[in-house]
Amino acid sequence: MLRHAEGIIPVLRECAAATETSRALPDQTARGFLDAGFYRIPRPRHYPMDTDRLV
């Protein structure tokens, strides 16, 4: 998980200005979180989740 978190740093830096300006999470950032598996962290293992609907 730490490797995924470190891997998304360039995306966060690239989107930082747009995020501050729009005061919203850019699609590119949300997709990076999804691809890294961050949206699955708080979910119990036995709970199915359709992650394609998140972004």
Phi, psi and omega in degrees: 000320179297321178298321177293320179296317179293328181290336182271353181305314179300323178295317180296318178295319181295325184264359187302312182296317179295323179295315179297319182292313184276344183056035179215160179280116179296151179303322181298321178291314179300320178295321177297318177297317180297311180297327179281348179088013184293331181286347178271349185302310184279357184272132174299149183301327185276358183263115179289149181213128178272091185287344178295337181276350183286327186247000000 
